[in-house]
């Protein structure tokens, strides 16, 4: 048993758990017909269970041996809050984030980025494979006319493909941004942008341009005014969160400016406003799967489900204001770590994720936003593997 604990305490165990979790998310993104769907689902479940066991053991070890009692208490209280919110919001994603954050005290960005890059490429390759084999689901029922021109390439939705492209780009930047020549960087950026255009993923196209610009700007500012780049990143995070919440609360279709913004964001603001008007904000959130009726009643439409694709309003409504506050603290904590290490990559990446969060929810997923794993060290870095498992 002690040998097992020593293995789990190693940093490689964390990377293994992250790889397993990311692979499971890649498998879940694939859309295939029965009986292949059952096979894929079973594989994803088994892989997630193994990742869960590794993370649970690491959390127990690190919390037991942490020298900071206040952080241990904070971790336990946070776990209770997230457990209640996850139950109300009918999603385990906040608990996965907690597991990765608590057990990821010794994580480094580049190994996580390499895993994320491989898994995002695997997602696209799997999608191609099931498409070529003819076992993917192509179901346009309930999709509007515009959506019928979009391509899923074997994935459950075009935006899942866009998510994979953006994850490739963010992880590629973490690995190669400091070493790759600028002309090759431009070629890679244009290639991913073209791919996004082909599959008609607007978020991916805008995201790639924005990531490229943010890295260019933040890198340049950080060379001479690093503290300024930290401040700018924090402001971007806060502005994105506050703007999203304000737009949800004050939205009115007869206001031309708000109407145009809502159109630009594919009705995300209007949907969130309808749910907010009917249910409001609850301390620990509620299940959004039942909210389509509120939107249908408000706007006289007939949606089977509501795509509430703003990360901040989604968290606020699904899990409550406490979880949104924790998300903000986690994002700001990453900028503090970047300031301490004098590293511009976390600043540019977290700023990019903050903006992407205004139109997508996958910035909450550790498989995409692997930076959150490095957010809060729960133990002193000098603790050795032996000290972790010693009785």
C-alpha positions in Angstrom: 0.0 0.0 0.0 2.8 2.4 0.9 4.4 1.8 -2.5 1.1 2.7 -4.2 0.9 5.9 -2.2 4.5 6.8 -3.2 3.6 6.3 -6.9 0.4 8.4 -6.5 2.4 11.2 -4.8 4.7 11.6 -7.8 4.1 14.4 -10.2 3.8 11.8 -13.0 0.7 10.5 -11.4 -1.0 13.8 -11.7 -0.1 14.0 -15.4 -1.4 10.5 -15.9 -4.7 11.5 -14.2 -4.9 14.6 -16.4 -4.2 12.6 -19.5 -6.9 10.0 -18.6 -9.4 12.7 -17.9 -8.6 14.6 -21.2 -8.9 11.4 -23.2 -12.3 10.7 -21.6 -13.5 14.1 -22.6 -12.2 13.5 -26.2 -14.1 10.3 -26.4 -17.3 12.0 -25.1 -17.0 14.5 -27.9 -17.3 11.8 -30.5 -20.8 11.2 -32.0 -21.3 7.6 -33.1 -24.3 5.3 -33.7 -25.2 2.3 -31.6 -23.7 0.0 -30.5 -20.5 1.9 -30.9 -21.8 4.7 -28.7 -22.2 2.2 -25.8 -18.6 1.0 -26.3 -17.2 4.6 -26.4 -19.2 5.5 -23.3 -17.9 2.6 -21.3 -14.3 3.3 -22.2 -14.8 7.0 -21.2 -16.4 6.0 -17.9 -13.6 3.5 -17.1 -10.9 6.0 -17.9 -12.6 8.7 -15.8 -12.9 6.3 -12.8 -9.1 5.6 -12.9 -8.4 9.3 -13.1 -10.8 10.0 -10.2 -9.1 7.4 -8.0 -5.6 8.9 -8.6 -6.8 12.4 -7.9 -8.7 11.4 -4.7 -5.6 9.7 -3.3 -3.4 12.7 -4.2 -5.9 15.0 -2.5 -5.9 13.0 0.7 -2.1 12.8 0.8 -1.6 16.5 0.1 -4.3 17.7 2.6 -3.0 15.4 5.3 0.6 16.7 5.0 -0.1 20.3 4.1 1.7 22.7 6.5 -0.9 25.4 6.0 -4.0 24.6 8.1 -5.9 27.6 6.8 -5.6 26.3 3.2 -6.7 22.8 4.3 -9.8 24.3 6.0 -10.5 26.5 2.9 -10.2 23.4 0.7 -12.7 21.5 2.8 -15.2 24.3 3.0 -14.8 24.8 -0.8 -15.5 21.1 -1.3 -18.7 21.4 0.7 -19.9 24.4 -1.3 -19.0 22.9 -4.7 -20.7 19.6 -3.7 -24.0 21.3 -2.9 -23.7 23.5 -6.1 -22.9 20.5 -8.3 -25.9 18.6 -7.0 -28.2 21.6 -7.7 -26.6 22.3 -11.1 -26.6 18.6 -12.0 -22.9 18.7 -13.1 -19.8 17.3 -11.6 -17.5 19.7 -13.4 -16.9 21.9 -10.3 -15.8 18.9 -8.4 -13.4 17.8 -11.1 -11.9 21.3 -10.9 -11.5 21.0 -7.1 -9.8 17.7 -7.5 -7.3 19.0 -10.0 -6.6 22.2 -8.2 -6.0 20.5 -4.8 -3.9 17.7 -6.2 -2.1 19.8 -8.8 0.2 21.7 -6.4 3.3 20.5 -8.1 2.0 20.7 -11.7 4.0 22.5 -14.4 2.4 24.1 -17.4 4.4 22.6 -20.3 3.7 18.9 -19.4 0.0 19.7 -19.1 0.1 21.6 -22.4 1.8 18.6 -24.2 -1.0 16.3 -22.9 -3.7 18.8 -23.9 -2.2 19.2 -27.3 -2.1 15.4 -27.9 -5.6 14.9 -26.6 -7.1 17.7 -28.7 -5.4 16.3 -31.8 -6.8 12.9 -30.8 -10.3 14.4 -30.6 -10.1 15.6 -34.2 -8.5 12.4 -35.4 -11.2 10.3 -33.8 -13.8 12.5 -35.4 -12.3 12.0 -38.8 -12.0 8.2 -38.2 -15.7 7.7 -37.3 -16.7 9.9 -40.2 -14.6 7.9 -42.7 -15.9 4.7 -41.2 -19.5 6.0 -41.6 -20.5 5.3 -38.0 -20.9 9.0 -37.0 -24.3 10.5 -36.3 -25.4 13.3 -38.7 -28.6 14.6 -37.2 -29.8 18.1 -38.2 -33.2 17.8 -36.6 -34.0 20.9 -34.6 -31.0 22.8 -36.0 -31.7 26.1 -37.7 -30.9 26.7 -41.4 -27.6 28.4 -40.7 -26.4 25.4 -38.6 -27.0 23.0 -41.4 -24.1 24.4 -43.3 -21.7 23.6 -40.5 -19.5 20.6 -40.2 -19.1 18.4 -37.1 -16.5 15.9 -38.6 -17.7 13.1 -36.3 -18.0 15.3 -33.2 -21.2 16.0 -31.3 -21.3 19.7 -32.3 -19.2 22.1 -34.5 -18.3 24.0 -31.3 -16.7 20.8 -29.9 -14.4 20.9 -33.0 -13.8 24.6 -32.4 -12.9 23.8 -28.7 -10.3 21.2 -29.9 -8.8 23.8 -32.3 -8.5 26.4 -29.6 -7.1 23.9 -27.1 -4.5 22.9 -29.8 -3.5 26.6 -30.2 -3.3 27.4 -26.5 -1.2 24.3 -25.7 0.9 24.9 -28.8 1.7 28.4 -27.5 2.7 27.0 -24.1 5.2 24.6 -25.7 6.6 26.5 -28.6 5.9 30.3 -28.3 9.4 31.0 -26.9 11.3 28.9 -29.4 9.5 28.8 -32.7 10.3 31.4 -35.5 7.7 34.0 -36.0 7.0 33.0 -39.7 6.2 29.4 -38.5 4.0 30.7 -35.8 2.0 32.8 -38.3 1.7 29.7 -40.6 0.4 27.5 -37.7 -2.0 30.3 -36.7 -3.4 30.7 -40.2 -3.7 27.0 -40.7 -5.9 26.6 -37.5 -7.8 29.7 -38.5 -8.5 28.2 -42.0 -9.7 25.0 -40.3 -12.1 27.0 -38.2 -13.5 28.7 -41.3 -14.0 25.4 -43.0 -16.1 24.0 -40.1 -17.8 27.3 -39.6 -16.8 27.7 -35.9 -16.9 31.4 -35.4 -15.7 31.1 -31.8 -12.6 29.2 -32.9 -11.8 31.7 -35.7 -12.2 34.8 -33.4 -10.5 32.9 -30.6 -7.4 32.1 -32.7 -7.0 35.7 -33.8 -7.6 37.0 -30.3 -5.1 34.5 -28.8 -2.5 35.5 -31.3 -3.0 39.2 -30.6 -3.0 38.8 -26.8 0.2 36.8 -26.8 1.9 39.4 -29.0 0.7 42.3 -26.8 1.3 40.7 -23.4 4.7 39.3 -24.4 5.8 42.8 -25.6 4.5 44.6 -22.5 5.9 42.0 -20.1 9.4 42.6 -21.4 9.6 46.1 -19.9 6.5 46.5 -17.7 5.6 43.1 -16.3 3.4 44.4 -13.5 1.3 46.4 -16.1 0.6 43.2 -18.0 -0.6 41.5 -14.8 -2.9 44.5 -14.1 -4.3 44.4 -17.7 -4.9 40.6 -17.4 -6.8 41.0 -14.2 -8.9 43.9 -15.6 -9.8 41.7 -18.6 -11.0 38.9 -16.3 -13.1 41.2 -14.2 -14.5 43.2 -17.1 -15.6 39.9 -18.9 -17.3 38.6 -15.8 -19.0 41.9 -14.8 -20.1 42.7 -18.4 -21.6 39.2 -18.8 -23.6 39.5 -15.6 -24.8 43.1 -16.3 -25.9 42.2 -19.9 -27.9 39.3 -18.5 -29.6 41.5 -16.0 -30.4 44.6 -18.0 -31.1 43.0 -21.4 -34.1 44.5 -23.3 -34.9 43.6 -26.9 -36.2 47.1 -27.7 -32.7 48.5 -26.9 -30.9 48.5 -30.3 -27.4 48.3 -28.8 -28.3 45.4 -26.5 -30.2 43.7 -29.4 -27.2 43.9 -31.7 -24.8 42.5 -29.0 -27.3 39.7 -28.4 -27.4 38.9 -32.1 -23.6 39.0 -32.3 -23.5 36.4 -29.4 -26.1 34.2 -31.0 -28.9 35.0 -28.5 -26.9 34.0 -25.5 -27.8 37.2 -23.6 -31.5 36.9 -24.3 -31.6 33.3 -23.1 -29.8 34.1 -19.9 -32.0 37.1 -19.3 -35.2 35.0 -19.7 -34.0 32.4 -17.1 -32.8 35.2 -14.8 -36.2 36.9 -14.9 -38.1 33.8 -14.1 -35.8 32.1 -11.6 -33.3 34.7 -10.4 -29.9 33.8 -8.9 -30.0 31.1 -6.2 -27.2 30.7 -3.7 -26.2 27.2 -4.9 -27.8 27.4 -8.4 -30.3 25.2 -10.0 -30.7 22.7 -12.9 -30.6 24.5 -16.2 -31.9 21.5 -18.1 -35.4 22.5 -17.2 -35.1 26.1 -18.2 -36.1 25.9 -21.9 -39.7 26.5 -21.0 -38.8 29.9 -19.5 -37.1 31.0 -22.7 -39.9 29.6 -24.9 -42.5 31.5 -22.8 -40.6 34.7 -22.8 -39.9 34.9 -26.6 -42.7 32.7 -28.0 -40.3 30.1 -29.5 -39.9 26.4 -29.2 -36.5 25.3 -28.1 -35.9 21.7 -26.8 -32.9 22.9 -24.8 -31.2 26.2 -24.0 -27.6 26.7 -25.1 -26.5 29.0 -22.3 -23.0 29.4 -23.7 -21.6 32.2 -21.5 -19.4 30.7 -18.9 -20.0 33.3 -16.3 -23.8 33.5 -16.5 -23.9 29.7 -16.7 -21.9 29.4 -13.5 -24.0 32.1 -11.8 -27.3 30.4 -12.6 -26.2 26.8 -12.5 -24.0 26.8 -9.4 -24.6 30.2 -7.7 -22.6 33.3 -6.9 -20.2 31.6 -4.5 -18.9 29.3 -7.3 -18.6 32.3 -9.6 -16.6 34.1 -6.9 -14.3 31.1 -6.6 -13.8 31.1 -10.4 -12.8 34.7 -10.3 -10.4 34.1 -7.3 -8.9 31.1 -9.2 -8.3 33.2 -12.3 -6.7 36.0 -10.3 -4.6 33.6 -8.4 -3.1 32.3 -11.7 -2.1 35.8 -12.5 -0.4 36.1 -9.1 1.6 32.9 -9.8 2.6 34.3 -13.2 3.8 37.5 -11.5 5.8 35.5 -9.0 7.4 33.4 -11.8 7.7 36.4 -14.2 6.0 34.3 -16.9 3.9 36.0 -19.6 2.2 32.8 -20.9 -0.3 32.3 -18.0 -1.3 36.0 -18.3 -2.0 35.8 -22.1 -3.7 32.4 -21.8 -5.9 33.4 -18.9 -6.9 36.7 -20.6 -7.8 34.7 -23.7 -9.8 32.2 -21.8 -11.6 35.0 -20.0 -12.8 36.5 -23.3 -13.7 33.1 -24.8 -15.8 32.6 -21.7 -18.2 35.2 -22.9 -19.4 32.9 -25.7 -18.4 29.4 -24.5 -18.5 27.4 -21.3 -15.6 25.0 -21.9 -13.1 27.4 -20.2 -14.3 25.7 -17.0 -13.1 22.3 -18.1 -9.6 21.4 -17.0 -9.2 19.4 -20.2 -9.3 22.7 -22.1 -8.2 25.3 -19.5 -5.3 23.3 -18.0 -4.0 26.5 -16.3 -6.6 26.2 -13.6 -4.8 23.0 -12.4 -1.8 25.2 -11.3 -4.0 27.8 -9.5 -3.6 27.0 -5.8 -0.6 25.1 -4.4 -2.0 23.1 -1.4 1.3 22.1 0.1 4.9 23.3 0.4 7.0 22.5 -2.6 9.8 21.1 -0.4 7.6 18.1 0.7 9.1 15.0 -0.8 7.2 11.9 -1.9 8.6 10.1 1.1 7.3 12.7 3.5 3.9 12.6 2.0 3.4 8.9 2.7 5.3 8.6 6.0 3.1 7.9 9.0 
